[in-house]
Amino acid sequence: MRLAEVEWILRGESFQMDENDHSKDFPAILAHLVQQRNIAAADALDRFLDPKLKDLSDPFLLPEMDLAVARLFQAIDQGQTVGIFGDYDVDGVTSISVIYDALKKYGVEAKFFVPQRSSEGYGLSMAALERFERELTLPDLLIAVDCGTSSVDEIAALQERGVDVIVLDHHEPGLRGRPPCVALVNPKCGSDFPYLCAAGVCFKVIHAMLKTRPIENFDLKDFLDRVSVATIADIVPMIGENRLIVRHGLKRLPQSKNLGLLALQKAVGMNGNASSMDVGFRIGPRLNAAGRMDQPEMALATLLTQDQTEAQELAAILDDFNRERQNLEERMRREALAMMKDYEHDPVIVLGSRDWHPGVVGIVASRLMRQYHRPTFIISIDEQGMGKGSGRSIPGVSLVAAIEECRSLLVAGGGHEMAAGISIDESQLDAFRQSFAEHVLRHTTIEQRMPKIYLDAELSFDWLSLDFLKSYELLQPFGSGNPQPVFFARNVFLSRPPMHLKNKHLRLFLRQGKNGLNEQSAMFFNGGERQLPDPPWDIAFTIDRNNHRCPRCATRCELMSRVVFPFSSVSFFTSCLIPFAFFSSATLSASPAARQCSNTCLKFAVITASTLSL
């Protein structure tokens, strides 16, 4: 399938470089980046650049927090049985673990339960609750974390059985309204903190419990590392208190009191340093892999273990799960690429197979969507011909609207505009593909379907130094709502031949200008099989700190062929795309294959537009 050309767009006003500016404590280009993030007031800027734990707001601002805390202490004081029911992803298992540990501090040994992704599905399903009752018996109080907001019938059934339910969630309320629970603590039902993930909501609940009834040897800060992992992994906006939690959680992560997190860091070679990239693309995928392989309890056990040997064993198991997931993902991707030859000119990608694992379809859909910039559904079909698919979309194409228009061809479907799930009979696959394609063509133009890369500013290689990086890192953590800046540089050449790594990646050595003295090293992930155009190139890149043993840096990379229009005369230009990878914008500066060491240097990352979604 042919790859689309990419439109390069400069954000806001053009930034003019000053030769002397890069020597200042806070370079003007960073002030320019802050301004692009609409942080105007001095106090807001201080909180953005240096968020402090004392700025944590009153947890009782969240809706129904008082009801939740009162019911929790009732259970504690009356010795009632308590169960915790959570989702199988990082946010879900982390939420279970922090609530479990908090209740344990108050003398309650709660039961916990995580549903099976393939057989029981997401949330408080009847099938999952039946297994909960069969294996653990129903408690007096059930705490649903990272689910439950829309579980009206399921919570009503529990209520009839004499079970009170507290919901600690962050998902959008359903059309049927509030479920009959004793407390629904969900920022989406109020006006404060709409950006929190479920673990962030649980953190607020623990904060509220400590404000109501402080106890000795119970420090709220001990939960920051786990909550920061969930916040990063769930890709919620990196703004407000999320930014505060992650900034301080990452600082604590290398010395975490959680044995499972320490073991995972050792297993992936983080070596005493932690960034949002490390969490998002090393720790997070391993915790998620357990749920994808239908063994989410292993991820939860990793976060709860109090034994160092067991923690190391569990971390190794999660690493194996992740490797298995990667192998499944790569096989499915290659099979999907072979199938796509039959649908060369379709504006969408809709593919299904009986050989595909249902826990991996979402990742493959994301990779293909980013690589080809087309709305995508990847579907796993069972032996009875029933398919369960995961969809990912591009800006301007709502999957919710598409599913509604194609409803007659589906068994079920729903989700968000950019990510959704469907159930479909195998016999309807071709009809759905055609109907979905027609919907996309009706509601978008060719220009709207063109992939875009948004550039923050032009940055000369001469600016790239550790002093610059020190100021630049004040903008971190990056993520949704605070995207990592994407810079561009012109007239870039190879200073020496590329190095092939693992028969898969390319390490490139770049200079700006034919006789440039400042060499930068860059990693072109999955670029080993690509044909590079002749330089000079214009490149889009990100920068990050690198703690690997190398003279300068190991970097991730994307190349664009040289363009004919200077930025001074146009607001955007189109270039020939060299596709290579499946990483999203949040992963661009990660370098998971690189070795760790005690040396700190600059990581210079050049990126492909095919991976960028800002």
N, C-alpha and C positions, 0 to 999 in steps of 0.2 A: 504494500500500500504506500502510495506516495506521501511524503511528509510535506506539510504546509510551510510556506515562507513565514517569517516572523517579523512583526512590526515592532520596531524599537521606539519607545516613547519616553521623552524626558519629563520627569515630574516637575511641576511648578516652574519657577523661574530658573534660568540658567545660572550656575554658580561660576564666578570668575576667579580663577586661581591667582594667588599672590605668591611670588617666589619666596618671600620671607615669612609667610603666615605659618608654615609647618613647624616653625621653631617655637611658637607660642604655647603656653600651658594648655589652653583650650582653643585649638585652631578654629578659624572662621568657618571652615567646611563642616565642622561638627556642629557649630551654632546653626549653620544652614540646615543640617539634618534635623536638629531639634525643632527648628521653625517649621519644617515640613510636617512635623508631628503635631502641630497646633498647640504647642505648650508655650503660652505667652507670659503668664504671671510669674513673677520671681519665685514666690513660694511654691507654685506648681512645678517650676523647673527644678527647685531644690529637692522636692519630694520625688521627682522623676529620676534625677541623677543619683540621689543618695537616699533611697527609701529607708525609713527607720521603723523598728518594731513598735516603738511607742506610738506610732501613728495608726496602729491597728484600731479600727473603729469598734463601737459597741456591738457585740454579736446579737443583741436583742433587737437590732434594727431589722433583722430578717423576719419575715412573716411567720407567725405562730411559734416562734422560738420559746416563748414563755410556756406555752402548752406542752411542747416537747420536753423541756427541762423538768417541768412539774411531774410529768408522767414517768420520766426516767428515775427521778428520785423516789417516786412512789414505789416503783418496782424494786429499787435498791433497799428502801426502808422496810418493805414488807416481805423481802426475800422471795420475790416472784421469779419465775423462770423467764429468761430472755433469749430470743433468737435473733440472729442477724442474717438477712437475706440480701445478696448483692449480685451485681453483674459479673461477667467473666473477663472483662477487659482490665487494663491497668487501673483505671479510675475505680472500678467496682471492687477489685480485690484489695486495693489500698484503703478504700473507704471501710471495708469490713475490718481490716487489720487495725486501723486507728480507733474505731469505735470499740472493738473488742478489748484493746489494751487500756483504753480509758475506763471502761466499765470494770475491768479487772482491778484497777487502782482503787475503785470504790467497793471492791469486795464481791463483784458479780462475775461468775464464770459463765459467759454466754455461749450458746450453741451457734454455729455458723454454717451457712449453706451457699453453694454457688451452683447455678443450673448448668446443664450440658448444652453447649451451643447447638449441636446438630439435632438432638432429639427433643429438647425442651424449649429451645429458643430463648429470646431475650426476656428478661423481667419476670414479674410475678405470674407466670403462666400456671394454669391448672395442673398441667403435667408435672411441673417442677414442685408445686406445693404438695401434690400427692406423694412424691418421693420424699420430700422434707418430712411429712407426717409419718411415712412408713419407716424412715431410717432414724429420725430424731425425736419424734412426737412433737405436736404443736405446743408452743410456749404460751405463757400468759401475755407476753408482750413481744411482738415481732417488729424489728426495725428494718425497714426496706431502704437500702442505700443504692444510689445510682439507678433507681427504677421506682415504679409505684405511682407516679403522678397520674397516669392514665388508667390505672388498674382498678376501675370502678367495680366491676363484677367480682374480681378476685378478692378484693378487700372486703366487699360486702359478704362474701361467703365466709371469710375468716371471722368477721364480726358475728355472724350467726353461730359460729362454733365457739364463741366466747374469747376470741383472740383480739386484743387491742393492737393497732398498727400505728407506728410512727413512720412517716415517709421523709427521708432526707435525700433530696434529688435536685437535679438542675435541668431536666428536660421540659419541653414546652407542655403546658396543660392541654388535655384533650378536649374535644368538642362536647363531651358529656359532662364536663365540669369536675368539681372536686370529688375525690373518692371519700367514702365514709370512714376516714381514719381519725385518730384522736389528735393528730398534729401533722400538718403538711408544711415542712420547712423547705421551701423552694424559692430561690430568688426570682425566678420567672413569674412568681405569683405576687411579687411586690415591686418596689421601686428602687431597691438598693442591691448592689453587687450582682447584676444580671450575668456577669462574666464568670462567676465561680463554677468550677467543676464540682462533682459530688464530694470528692475528698475535701475540697475547700469548704463546702457546707458542713461536713463532719467536723472539720477543724473549728469552725465557728460554734458548733454545738458544744464541743469540748471546752472552748473558751468560756462559753456561757455557763457551763457546769462549774468551772473553776471560779468564776466570778460569784456564783451563787453559794457554793460550798467549797472553799479552798481546802486542800489537804496537803500534808507534808510530802516531800520527795516526789512531787508531780509537777514537772516543768512543761508548760505548753510548747516551748521551743524544741523539745525532743521530737515533736511530730512534724516539724518543718521539712525535714529531708524527705519523708515519705509523701507528704502533701505536694511538695514541689515536683517530685517525680510524676505524680498523677496529673498535676496541672500542665506540665509539659507534654506528657504522652497523650492527653485528651485534646490537645490543640485548641484550648480555649484562649480567648484574647489575653495577651500579655500586657494588661493594663491594670491600673488601680492596685488593689490588694493582691491580685495575682502576681504582679510584678514584685511587690514587697516579699511575698511568701517565697517566690522562686529565687530572688536575689540572696536571701538569707538561708534558704534551704540548700542551695548549691554550695554555699560556704561551709555548711555543716556536713555535707554528704561525705567527703573523704574521711571524716572522723566520726561517722555515724555510730550511734549506739545500737542500730539495727543490724544484727549479724548477717541477715540475708542480703541487705543492700551492700554491706562491706564485701561479702563473698562474691556478689555479682560484679562489683567494681574490679575485684582482683581477676575474676574470670575473663573479663573483656579487656584487661590491660590498661585501666585508667590511671593507675600509678600515682595516686595522691592528688589528682586534679579532676575537677568536675565542671562541665559546661552544659548548657541546655542542649547542645548538639550531642554530647555524650549520652545524656539521658534519653533524648528523643530517638537516637539511632543505635544505641548499644543496650542500655538498661531496659527501656520501654519495649522494644521488640521481643526481648527474651521473656519478660513477664507476660506479654500478649500471646506469645507462641504457645504457652500452656493451654490457654483457652481455645486457640485455633486447633490444637491437637486434641481437644475434648478432655483435657486434664487440668482445668483451672485451679483445682485444689492444690496442685503442686506450686503454683505461683503464690497462693495464699500461705501455704506452709512455709515458703521461703521468707515471707515478710513477718511471720509469727514465731519462727524457731528461736529458741534460747540456747541452742547448742552449736558451737562453732563448727564441729565436724559435720553435723547434719546440714548446716548452712552451706558449706562447701560442696557437699554431695548434691544438694538441691540446686545450687547454682550450676553445677555441671549438667544436671538433668535438663534445666531450662536452656542451657547452651545447646544441648543435643536437640531439643525440641525446635529451637530456632534454626539450626542447620537443616533439620528435616523440613521445616516450613520453607526455607530458602530453596531447597531442592525441588519441592513440590511446585513452588511458585515459578521457578525457572522452566521446569518441564511444561507447565500449563501455559506459560507465556510463549514458548516456542511453538507449541501446538496451536495456540490461538493465532500466532503470526502466519502459520501455514494456512489456516482456515481463511484468513483475511484476504488472501489472493482472489477469492471468489467474490469479494465485495469491495473491489478496488475503489469504486467511485461513490460508495455510500457516504452520506454525511454523518453516519453513526456507526458504532460497532456493537453488534449484538451477536454473541457466540455462546454455544452451550455444548456440554459433553457429559456423558455418563462416567467418564474417567477422571473428572475433576473433583477435588476436595472442596466441600462447602465452606470450610474455614479459611480458605485462601482466595476465594473469588473476588473479594473486595480489594485485596492488594493488587491482584492482576488487573482488575478494572482500572485502578488508579494509575498503574504503570502505563497501560495502553492509552488511557485518556491523555496523560501528560505527553507521551511520545508522539501521538498523532493529533492531539487537540481535537478530539471528537467525543461527543457524549457516548458513554460506553456502559453496556450491561454484560457481565460475565456470569454464566449460569451453570450450576452443578445440577445434574439430572440423576435422580435415583432409579432403582430397578423398576419401579412402577411407572416411570415416565414423568414424574413430577419434578419440576425444576425449581430451585431456589437460587435467585440471582441477586447480585449486588451491582448497583449503578453508581457511576461518578460522572459529573457533568462539567461543562465549561461555562464561563460567565455568559449570561444571557439566555441560557436554556434551563428552564425549571423542570426537574424530574417529577416534581409533584404534579405540575400541570400536564406533563406528558403522560404520566400514569393515569391521571383522570381521563384524558382523552382516549387512552387505549384500554380503559377499564374492562370492556367486554371481552378482551382477549386474555385477561389475567384472572387467576384465581384470587390473588390478593396483591396489594402493593401499597407502599407508603414510605414516608421518610421526610427528608429535607430537600430543598431546591438543588443542592449540589451533591447530595449523597442519599441513596434510597435503596430499598429492597423490594423484590417482587417474588411471587410464586406464580408459576406458569406451567401449563401442560406442554409437554414436548411437541405435540402436534401443532401448537400455536406459535412456535418460535419464528418461522418465516413471516407469518402474518404480522406478528408484533414488530419484527425488524422493519418491515415495510411501513407500517402505521407510524412507528416512532420516527423513521426518516422523514416521512411526509410532514409530521408535526414540526420537526426541526426546520425543514425548508420553508414552511409557512410562516414561522415566527422569527426567523433570523435572515440576515443578509450575508453575502459572502464576506463582506468586511467585518461583520460582527463575529463570524466564525474564524477569523484569522487570529492565530496566537499572538500574544503581545508580551513584550518584556519591558518593564518599567525601570528606568534608570534614575538614580538619585543625583548623581553628579559625575563630572569628569574628574579623574584623579591620576596624576602622574606617578609613575613608579618611584620617582625621587622623593615622594612624600612618605613612602612606606617604610616605617621605622618602628622600633619598640616604643619610643617616646610618643609617637602618634598613636600607637595601639593603646597605650595606657589611657589616654584621653578618650579614645574611641570606645573602650570597654565600659565607660560610664553609661553608654546607651543600652547596654545589655541588661536583662536577658531579652533576646529577640524572639518573636513569635507572631501569632495572629494579633493584629492591632498595633504591633510595634515591629514591622518586618525588618529583617536584616538589610541594611543599605546595599544597593547594587550599584557599583561604580562602573565606569567605562574608561578604557584607554585606547588611544589610536596609534597606528603605525608600530605594531608589535611584530617582532621577528623571533625566530628560533636562534638561540646562541650556540646550541649544540644539538646533536641528534636526540630524538626522544628515546627514553628507556622503557622497555616493555616489562610490566610487573604482573606476575601470576598469569601470563598469557591472556590478560584481560584488560588491564589498565595501562595508561601511558603516563609517564612522568615527563613533563616538558620543562625546558629551561628557556626563559623568555627575557628579551631585552626590548626596551622601548626605543625605537630608532635603530638604524642599522649599526651605528657605532656607540649605542648606549652602554654605560658602564654598570648600571644597577641591574644585576640579574635576579630574576625571581623564578622560583621553582613552582611548578603547578602540577596537580594530578588530574588527568583526564580519565575519569572513571568510565569503564566499559568502552574506552576509546581504542583498544588494541586492534579491533577489527574494522576500524573506520579509515577511510581515505581522507587525509588532511589536504585542504587546498594549499596552494602556494602562498606564503606570506608576501607582503605585510597583511596583518589582520587588525580589525577593530575587535576588542574583547570586552565582554561584560564580566565583572568579577566581584567577589566578596572577600573580606579579609577576616582572619580570626587568629587567636593565639595558638601556637603549636608547641607542644612539649616533647617533641620527638627528637631522636638523636640524628640531627642532620645539620649541615652548615647554615642553612637558611630556613627552609620550610618544605613540608609536603603539602600539596594543595590539590584541590579538586578543580576541574577545569572544563571549560566549554569554549569553543572557538567559533568565531564568525568570519566569513570571508570579507576582504576589504571592500568598503562601500565607496560610492562616488560622491555622496553629499556630505559636506562638513556640517557639524552640529550648529555652527554659528548662523547658518542660513535656513535651516528647517527644524521643525519640532520633532520630526521622526523620520526614520528611513527604514527601508526593508533590506534584509540581507539573506544570503543563502544559509540555510540551517544545516549544521552538522549534528544530527541527533546521536545521543550516546547512552543516556541513562534514564532511570525511572525516579530519581530523587525529586522531592518537592522543594520549594524554596526554603523550607525549614531545615533541610538536610545539607544545604549546599556547602557548608564549611566543615562538615564532619569528615574525618579521614580514618574510618574504622580499620583499614588494613595496615596503617602505619604503626611503627614501633614506638613505644613510650620511652622516655628517658627524663633525666632531671634537668636537661637544658631547656631553656625557654627561648623561642624565637618566633618570628612572624610567620603566620600561615597565610599565603596568598592564594585565593581561590578564584579561578576563572570558570564561568558556568555556561551551560547551554540554555538557550531560550526554551528548548523543548521541555526542560525540567522546571521552568519558572512559572509560578502562579501567585502573583502578588495581589 
